Amino acid sequence: MFSRKLYFRSLRHFDRDMLLADLHIVSFGVKDTFDDVDDMRFVFETLFTEMLDERAPLKKFHARGNQVPYVTEECRGAIRYR
C-alpha cells in the first residue's frame, strides 16, 4: 500500500476582487533591480505566491492508495480473522 501527500489551494473563503486589490498594492517593480532573469522571476514568483497564500492558502491532503494487488480477498479475510 502506498500513500502520497497532495497539496491544493483552499478556495473556501477566496475573494477574487480582494486578491486583485492586493496585487495592485504590491510593488513588482522591485524585480527590475536585478540583472539576471532568474532572479527577476524568483522575486516576482515570491511576491505573487505570498499574496496568493494569504487569500487561498495551501492545504495538505494525505491520499492513500489501493491494497497490495497480489493479496486476494480470501487472504485479506484470513489476515483480519487472525
MMTF fields as JSON, N, C-alpha, C and O atoms, coordinates in Angstrom:
{
  "mmtfVersion": "1.0.0",
  "mmtfProducer": "UNKNOWN",
  "numBonds": 327,
  "numAtoms": 328,
  "numGroups": 82,
  "numChains": 1,
  "numModels": 1,
  "chainsPerModel": [1],
  "groupsPerChain": [82],
  "chainIdList": ["A"],
  "bondAtomList": [4, 2, 8, 6, 12, 10, 16, 14, 20, 18, 24, 22, 28, 26, 32, 30, 36, 34, 40, 38, 44, 42, 48, 46, 52, 50, 56, 54, 60, 58, 64, 62, 68, 66, 72, 70, 76, 74, 80, 78, 84, 82, 88, 86, 92, 90, 96, 94, 100, 98, 104, 102, 108, 106, 112, 110, 116, 114, 120, 118, 124, 122, 128, 126, 132, 130, 136, 134, 140, 138, 144, 142, 148, 146, 152, 150, 156, 154, 160, 158, 164, 162, 168, 166, 172, 170, 176, 174, 180, 178, 184, 182, 188, 186, 192, 190, 196, 194, 200, 198, 204, 202, 208, 206, 212, 210, 216, 214, 220, 218, 224, 222, 228, 226, 232, 230, 236, 234, 240, 238, 244, 242, 248, 246, 252, 250, 256, 254, 260, 258, 264, 262, 268, 266, 272, 270, 276, 274, 280, 278, 284, 282, 288, 286, 292, 290, 296, 294, 300, 298, 304, 302, 308, 306, 312, 310, 316, 314, 320, 318, 324, 322],
  "bondOrderList": [1, 1, 1, 1, 1, 1, 1, 1, 1, 1, 1, 1, 1, 1, 1, 1, 1, 1, 1, 1, 1, 1, 1, 1, 1, 1, 1, 1, 1, 1, 1, 1, 1, 1, 1, 1, 1, 1, 1, 1, 1, 1, 1, 1, 1, 1, 1, 1, 1, 1, 1, 1, 1, 1, 1, 1, 1, 1, 1, 1, 1, 1, 1, 1, 1, 1, 1, 1, 1, 1, 1, 1, 1, 1, 1, 1, 1, 1, 1, 1, 1],
  "groupList": [{"groupName": "MET", "atomNameList": ["N", "CA", "C", "O"], "elementList": ["N", "C", "C", "O"], "formalChargeList": [0, 0, 0, 0], "bondAtomList": [1, 0, 2, 1, 3, 2], "bondOrderList": [1, 1, 2], "singleLetterCode": "M", "chemCompType": "L-PEPTIDE LINKING"}, {"groupName": "PHE", "atomNameList": ["N", "CA", "C", "O"], "elementList": ["N", "C", "C", "O"], "formalChargeList": [0, 0, 0, 0], "bondAtomList": [1, 0, 2, 1, 3, 2], "bondOrderList": [1, 1, 2], "singleLetterCode": "F", "chemCompType": "L-PEPTIDE LINKING"}, {"groupName": "SER", "atomNameList": ["N", "CA", "C", "O"], "elementList": ["N", "C", "C", "O"], "formalChargeList": [0, 0, 0, 0], "bondAtomList": [1, 0, 2, 1, 3, 2], "bondOrderList": [1, 1, 2], "singleLetterCode": "S", "chemCompType": "L-PEPTIDE LINKING"}, {"groupName": "ARG", "atomNameList": ["N", "CA", "C", "O"], "elementList": ["N", "C", "C", "O"], "formalChargeList": [0, 0, 0, 0], "bondAtomList": [1, 0, 2, 1, 3, 2], "bondOrderList": [1, 1, 2], "singleLetterCode": "R", "chemCompType": "L-PEPTIDE LINKING"}, {"groupName": "LYS", "atomNameList": ["N", "CA", "C", "O"], "elementList": ["N", "C", "C", "O"], "formalChargeList": [0, 0, 0, 0], "bondAtomList": [1, 0, 2, 1, 3, 2], "bondOrderList": [1, 1, 2], "singleLetterCode": "K", "chemCompType": "L-PEPTIDE LINKING"}, {"groupName": "LEU", "atomNameList": ["N", "CA", "C", "O"], "elementList": ["N", "C", "C", "O"], "formalChargeList": [0, 0, 0, 0], "bondAtomList": [1, 0, 2, 1, 3, 2], "bondOrderList": [1, 1, 2], "singleLetterCode": "L", "chemCompType": "L-PEPTIDE LINKING"}, {"groupName": "TYR", "atomNameList": ["N", "CA", "C", "O"], "elementList": ["N", "C", "C", "O"], "formalChargeList": [0, 0, 0, 0], "bondAtomList": [1, 0, 2, 1, 3, 2], "bondOrderList": [1, 1, 2], "singleLetterCode": "Y", "chemCompType": "L-PEPTIDE LINKING"}, {"groupName": "HIS", "atomNameList": ["N", "CA", "C", "O"], "elementList": ["N", "C", "C", "O"], "formalChargeList": [0, 0, 0, 0], "bondAtomList": [1, 0, 2, 1, 3, 2], "bondOrderList": [1, 1, 2], "singleLetterCode": "H", "chemCompType": "L-PEPTIDE LINKING"}, {"groupName": "ASP", "atomNameList": ["N", "CA", "C", "O"], "elementList": ["N", "C", "C", "O"], "formalChargeList": [0, 0, 0, 0], "bondAtomList": [1, 0, 2, 1, 3, 2], "bondOrderList": [1, 1, 2], "singleLetterCode": "D", "chemCompType": "L-PEPTIDE LINKING"}, {"groupName": "ALA", "atomNameList": ["N", "CA", "C", "O"], "elementList": ["N", "C", "C", "O"], "formalChargeList": [0, 0, 0, 0], "bondAtomList": [1, 0, 2, 1, 3, 2], "bondOrderList": [1, 1, 2], "singleLetterCode": "A", "chemCompType": "L-PEPTIDE LINKING"}, {"groupName": "ILE", "atomNameList": ["N", "CA", "C", "O"], "elementList": ["N", "C", "C", "O"], "formalChargeList": [0, 0, 0, 0], "bondAtomList": [1, 0, 2, 1, 3, 2], "bondOrderList": [1, 1, 2], "singleLetterCode": "I", "chemCompType": "L-PEPTIDE LINKING"}, {"groupName": "VAL", "atomNameList": ["N", "CA", "C", "O"], "elementList": ["N", "C", "C", "O"], "formalChargeList": [0, 0, 0, 0], "bondAtomList": [1, 0, 2, 1, 3, 2], "bondOrderList": [1, 1, 2], "singleLetterCode": "V", "chemCompType": "L-PEPTIDE LINKING"}, {"groupName": "GLY", "atomNameList": ["N", "CA", "C", "O"], "elementList": ["N", "C", "C", "O"], "formalChargeList": [0, 0, 0, 0], "bondAtomList": [1, 0, 2, 1, 3, 2], "bondOrderList": [1, 1, 2], "singleLetterCode": "G", "chemCompType": "PEPTIDE LINKING"}, {"groupName": "THR", "atomNameList": ["N", "CA", "C", "O"], "elementList": ["N", "C", "C", "O"], "formalChargeList": [0, 0, 0, 0], "bondAtomList": [1, 0, 2, 1, 3, 2], "bondOrderList": [1, 1, 2], "singleLetterCode": "T", "chemCompType": "L-PEPTIDE LINKING"}, {"groupName": "GLU", "atomNameList": ["N", "CA", "C", "O"], "elementList": ["N", "C", "C", "O"], "formalChargeList": [0, 0, 0, 0], "bondAtomList": [1, 0, 2, 1, 3, 2], "bondOrderList": [1, 1, 2], "singleLetterCode": "E", "chemCompType": "L-PEPTIDE LINKING"}, {"groupName": "PRO", "atomNameList": ["N", "CA", "C", "O"], "elementList": ["N", "C", "C", "O"], "formalChargeList": [0, 0, 0, 0], "bondAtomList": [1, 0, 2, 1, 3, 2], "bondOrderList": [1, 1, 2], "singleLetterCode": "P", "chemCompType": "L-PEPTIDE LINKING"}, {"groupName": "ASN", "atomNameList": ["N", "CA", "C", "O"], "elementList": ["N", "C", "C", "O"], "formalChargeList": [0, 0, 0, 0], "bondAtomList": [1, 0, 2, 1, 3, 2], "bondOrderList": [1, 1, 2], "singleLetterCode": "N", "chemCompType": "L-PEPTIDE LINKING"}, {"groupName": "GLN", "atomNameList": ["N", "CA", "C", "O"], "elementList": ["N", "C", "C", "O"], "formalChargeList": [0, 0, 0, 0], "bondAtomList": [1, 0, 2, 1, 3, 2], "bondOrderList": [1, 1, 2], "singleLetterCode": "Q", "chemCompType": "L-PEPTIDE LINKING"}, {"groupName": "CYS", "atomNameList": ["N", "CA", "C", "O"], "elementList": ["N", "C", "C", "O"], "formalChargeList": [0, 0, 0, 0], "bondAtomList": [1, 0, 2, 1, 3, 2], "bondOrderList": [1, 1, 2], "singleLetterCode": "C", "chemCompType": "L-PEPTIDE LINKING"}],
  "groupTypeList": [0, 1, 2, 3, 4, 5, 6, 1, 3, 2, 5, 3, 7, 1, 8, 3, 8, 0, 5, 5, 9, 8, 5, 7, 10, 11, 2, 1, 12, 11, 4, 8, 13, 1, 8, 8, 11, 8, 8, 0, 3, 1, 11, 1, 14, 13, 5, 1, 13, 14, 0, 5, 8, 14, 3, 9, 15, 5, 4, 4, 1, 7, 9, 3, 12, 16, 17, 11, 15, 6, 11, 13, 14, 14, 18, 3, 12, 9, 10, 3, 6, 3],
  "groupIdList": [1, 2, 3, 4, 5, 6, 7, 8, 9, 10, 11, 12, 13, 14, 15, 16, 17, 18, 19, 20, 21, 22, 23, 24, 25, 26, 27, 28, 29, 30, 31, 32, 33, 34, 35, 36, 37, 38, 39, 40, 41, 42, 43, 44, 45, 46, 47, 48, 49, 50, 51, 52, 53, 54, 55, 56, 57, 58, 59, 60, 61, 62, 63, 64, 65, 66, 67, 68, 69, 70, 71, 72, 73, 74, 75, 76, 77, 78, 79, 80, 81, 82],
  "secStructList": [7, 7, 3, 3, 3, 3, 3, 3, 3, 7, 7, 6, 6, 7, 7, 2, 2, 2, 2, 2, 2, 2, 2, 2, 2, 1, 7, 4, 4, 4, 4, 4, 4, 7, 1, 1, 2, 2, 2, 2, 2, 2, 2, 2, 2, 2, 2, 2, 2, 2, 2, 2, 2, 2, 2, 1, 7, 3, 3, 3, 3, 3, 3, 3, 7, 7, 7, 7, 6, 6, 1, 7, 2, 2, 2, 2, 2, 2, 2, 2, 2, 7],
  "xCoordList": [0.851, 0.0, 0.896, 1.859, 0.588, 1.36, 0.454, -0.771, 1.068, 0.309, 1.155, 2.376, 0.499, 1.234, 0.503, -0.702, 1.257, 0.69, 0.399, 1.261, -0.805, -1.224, -1.46, -1.959, -1.105, -1.304, -2.306, -2.267, -3.204, -4.188, -4.47, -4.162, -5.043, -5.388, -6.808, -7.727, -6.977, -8.296, -8.989, -8.534, -10.083, -10.828, -12.119, -13.047, -12.175, -13.385, -13.737, -14.891, -12.768, -13.022, -12.342, -12.036, -12.108, -11.386, -12.264, -13.426, -11.677, -12.351, -11.432, -10.378, -11.829, -11.004, -10.702, -9.58, -11.695, -11.508, -10.489, -9.707, -10.498, -9.525, -8.108, -7.156, -7.969, -6.657, -6.151, -4.983, -7.012, -6.603, -6.231, -5.287, -6.962, -6.626, -5.26, -4.464, -4.991, -3.685, -2.562, -1.483, -2.814, -1.788, -1.5, -0.389, -2.493, -2.254, -1.387, -0.678, -1.436, -0.662, 0.808, 1.698, 1.06, 2.425, 3.264, 2.823, 4.484, 5.367, 6.228, 7.26, 5.778, 6.52, 7.725, 8.525, 7.862, 8.996, 10.313, 11.37, 10.277, 11.494, 12.295, 13.524, 11.588, 12.266, 13.177, 14.117, 12.927, 13.743, 15.13, 15.991, 15.363, 16.682, 17.697, 18.901, 17.21, 18.098, 18.427, 17.614, 19.627, 20.05, 19.749, 19.499, 19.775, 19.563, 18.067, 17.288, 17.674, 16.267, 15.744, 14.594, 16.573, 16.151, 15.866, 14.924, 16.662, 16.415, 15.119, 14.361, 14.864, 13.621, 12.408, 11.419, 12.502, 11.394, 11.185, 10.047, 12.271, 12.172, 11.48, 10.612, 11.855, 11.239, 9.765, 8.932, 9.426, 8.027, 7.215, 6.126, 7.761, 7.061, 6.86, 5.804, 7.862, 7.758, 6.682, 5.858, 6.684, 5.679, 4.273, 3.342, 4.119, 2.808, 2.312, 1.144, 3.207, 2.826, 2.444, 1.526, 3.131, 2.787, 1.381, 0.624, 1.028, -0.325, -1.358, -2.428, -1.041, -1.97, -2.146, -3.247, -1.069, -1.163, -2.045, -2.677, -2.097, -2.976, -4.442, -5.277, -4.75, -6.151, -6.617, -7.793, -5.707, -6.049, -4.898, -4.026, -4.892, -3.751, -3.651, -4.638, -2.429, -2.191, -2.627, -2.362, -3.293, -3.698, -3.048, -2.769, -2.814, -2.197, -3.246, -4.016, -3.261, -4.196, -3.401, -2.554, -3.664, -2.95, -3.815, -4.832, -3.412, -4.165, -3.554, -2.346, -4.397, -3.922, -4.257, -5.311, -3.351, -3.52, -4.322, -4.791, -4.474, -5.194, -4.368, -3.189, -5.015, -4.325, -3.303, -3.315, -2.433, -1.429, -2.169, -3.043, -1.849, -2.653, -2.569, -3.492, -1.504, -1.381, -2.045, -2.05, -2.599, -3.301, -4.783, -5.425, -5.31, -6.706, -7.627, -7.178, -8.924, -9.909, -9.868, -10.076, -9.602, -9.516, -8.357, -8.49, -7.226, -6.07, -6.369, -6.02, -7.011, -7.344, -8.287, -8.15, -9.255, -10.173, -9.441, -9.743, -8.476, -7.689, -6.832, -6.679, -6.281, -5.473, -6.335, -5.917, -7.539, -8.437, -8.918, -9.098, -9.118, -9.614, -8.594, -8.951, -7.32, -6.256, -6.384, -5.591],
  "yCoordList": [-1.171, 0.0, 1.233, 1.308, 2.165, 3.384, 4.566, 4.478, 5.64, 6.858, 8.031, 7.931, 9.117, 10.313, 11.534, 11.509, 12.592, 13.845, 14.73, 14.957, 15.212, 16.106, 17.491, 17.629, 18.498, 19.873, 20.544, 20.349, 21.334, 22.054, 23.392, 23.59, 24.291, 25.611, 25.576, 25.108, 26.071, 26.146, 27.41, 28.526, 27.217, 28.348, 28.604, 29.222, 28.139, 28.278, 29.75, 30.143, 30.55, 31.965, 32.864, 34.021, 32.336, 33.078, 34.189, 33.973, 35.386, 36.523, 37.083, 37.644, 36.931, 37.328, 38.824, 39.238, 39.629, 41.081, 41.51, 42.434, 40.845, 41.172, 40.796, 41.524, 39.656, 39.259, 40.272, 40.66, 40.699, 41.685, 43.009, 43.668, 43.407, 44.643, 44.513, 45.452, 43.365, 43.141, 43.159, 43.69, 42.582, 42.542, 43.933, 44.194, 44.829, 46.201, 46.97, 47.898, 46.594, 47.283, 46.85, 47.658, 45.58, 45.051, 45.735, 45.912, 46.118, 46.768, 45.708, 45.282, 45.304, 44.321, 44.96, 44.259, 46.278, 46.967, 46.622, 46.906, 46.02, 45.611, 44.636, 44.605, 43.847, 42.843, 43.482, 42.837, 44.725, 45.399, 45.771, 46.151, 45.67, 45.993, 44.885, 45.088, 43.712, 42.579, 42.519, 42.894, 42.043, 41.909, 40.523, 40.372, 39.527, 38.152, 37.853, 38.197, 37.223, 36.901, 35.929, 36.037, 34.991, 34.022, 34.712, 34.338, 35.712, 36.474, 37.269, 37.356, 37.854, 38.604, 37.699, 38.062, 36.516, 35.567, 35.114, 34.987, 34.871, 34.446, 35.502, 35.171, 36.775, 37.853, 37.977, 38.091, 37.956, 38.048, 36.884, 37.073, 35.673, 34.488, 34.518, 34.124, 34.982, 35.063, 36.056, 35.749, 37.236, 38.248, 37.77, 37.935, 37.187, 36.706, 35.575, 35.549, 34.638, 33.486, 33.91, 33.338, 34.899, 35.379, 35.957, 35.702, 36.728, 37.293, 36.195, 36.223, 35.234, 34.138, 33.262, 32.778, 33.052, 32.25, 32.905, 32.213, 34.232, 34.911, 34.713, 34.538, 34.741, 34.655, 33.232, 32.924, 32.35, 30.954, 30.084, 29.702, 29.771, 29.035, 27.609, 27.011, 27.086, 25.705, 24.771, 25.023, 23.699, 22.675, 21.36, 21.14, 20.5, 19.201, 18.112, 18.123, 17.179, 16.07, 14.786, 14.666, 13.833, 12.563, 11.539, 11.093, 11.165, 10.201, 8.818, 8.629, 7.88, 6.508, 5.699, 5.874, 4.819, 4.005, 2.751, 2.517, 1.947, 0.684, -0.34, -0.135, -1.428, -2.53, -3.138, -2.865, -3.953, -4.636, -5.516, -6.287, -5.425, -6.114, -7.639, -8.304, -8.214, -9.675, -10.337, -11.565, -9.577, -10.16, -10.248, -9.238, -11.46, -11.679, -11.365, -11.145, -11.351, -11.101, -12.206, -11.935, -13.443, -14.555, -14.33, -14.555, -13.887, -13.623, -12.47, -12.535, -11.42, -10.281, -10.71, -10.277, -11.577, -12.091, -12.903, -12.795, -13.72, -14.531, -13.642, -13.923, -12.581, -11.665, -10.964, -10.808, -10.54, -9.86, -10.827, -10.443, -12.09, -13.081, -13.367, -13.63, -13.318, -13.578, -12.603, -12.62],
  "zCoordList": [0.0, 0.0, 0.0, 0.764, -0.83, -0.883, -0.567, -0.657, -0.207, 0.043, -0.412, -0.529, -0.662, -1.048, -0.539, -0.286, -0.399, 0.073, -1.128, -1.978, -1.181, -2.253, -1.674, -0.557, -2.425, -1.993, -2.919, -4.134, -2.342, -3.132, -2.472, -1.297, -3.213, -2.699, -2.159, -2.83, -0.952, -0.352, -0.858, -0.607, -1.567, -2.124, -1.352, -1.875, -0.134, 0.671, 0.903, 0.733, 1.282, 1.57, 0.538, 0.826, -0.653, -1.688, -2.26, -2.606, -2.35, -2.96, -4.044, -3.744, -5.274, -6.408, -6.389, -6.682, -6.047, -6.029, -4.971, -5.198, -3.824, -2.775, -3.213, -2.931, -3.905, -4.409, -5.427, -5.388, -6.329, -7.327, -6.679, -7.116, -5.642, -4.921, -4.249, -4.271, -3.658, -3.024, -4.059, -3.797, -5.225, -6.27, -6.837, -7.298, -6.807, -7.262, -6.272, -6.661, -5.006, -3.967, -3.988, -3.722, -4.303, -4.277, -5.348, -6.483, -4.968, -5.933, -6.624, -6.105, -7.789, -8.563, -9.249, -9.869, -9.146, -9.739, -9.087, -9.649, -7.924, -7.227, -8.077, -8.017, -8.865, -9.692, -10.727, -11.193, -11.097, -12.116, -11.608, -12.401, -10.31, -9.775, -10.044, -9.885, -10.453, -10.724, -12.206, -13.051, -12.514, -13.9, -14.465, -15.661, -13.608, -14.04, -14.163, -13.274, -15.247, -15.479, -14.422, -13.996, -14.003, -12.983, -11.658, -10.961, -11.298, -10.066, -10.165, -9.198, -11.351, -11.554, -11.4, -10.764, -11.994, -11.897, -10.459, -10.006, -9.744, -8.352, -7.501, -6.693, -7.672, -6.891, -7.232, -6.332, -8.517, -8.929, -8.373, -7.831, -8.514, -8.039, -6.531, -6.036, -5.801, -4.346, -3.924, -3.062, -4.521, -4.179, -4.533, -3.745, -5.702, -6.132, -5.238, -4.85, -4.914, -4.092, -2.678, -2.09, -2.128, -0.787, -0.759, 0.177, -1.773, -1.841, -2.044, -1.436, -2.891, -3.147, -1.908, -1.648, -1.14, 0.083, 1.128, 1.927, 1.133, 2.089, 1.746, 2.633, 0.461, 0.023, -0.231, -0.034, -0.67, -0.948, -0.449, -1.229, 0.847, 1.421, 0.892, 0.464, 0.934, 0.544, 1.662, 2.837, 1.284, 2.242, 1.822, 0.643, 2.794, 2.539, 2.72, 3.68, 1.787, 1.821, 1.69, 0.805, 2.555, 2.545, 1.816, 2.346, 0.595, -0.209, -0.029, -0.174, 0.283, 0.459, -0.783, -1.394, -1.14, -2.339, -2.074, -0.96, -3.113, -3.004, -2.241, -1.952, -1.929, -1.264, -2.214, -3.414, -1.671, -2.476, -3.487, -3.09, -4.774, -5.794, -5.752, -6.223, -5.21, -5.229, -4.026, -3.94, -3.108, -1.97, -2.325, -2.614, -2.3, -2.679, -1.504, -0.38, -1.795, -0.741, 0.319, 1.502, -0.093, 0.865, 1.838, 3.041, 1.302, 2.164, 3.122, 4.301, 2.617, 3.484, 4.607, 5.752, 4.255, 5.266, 6.331, 7.52, 5.898, 6.819, 7.725, 8.913, 7.161, 7.955, 8.998, 10.146, 8.606, 9.557, 10.653, 11.809, 10.253, 11.209, 12.281, 13.429, 11.917, 12.877, 13.966, 14.907]
}
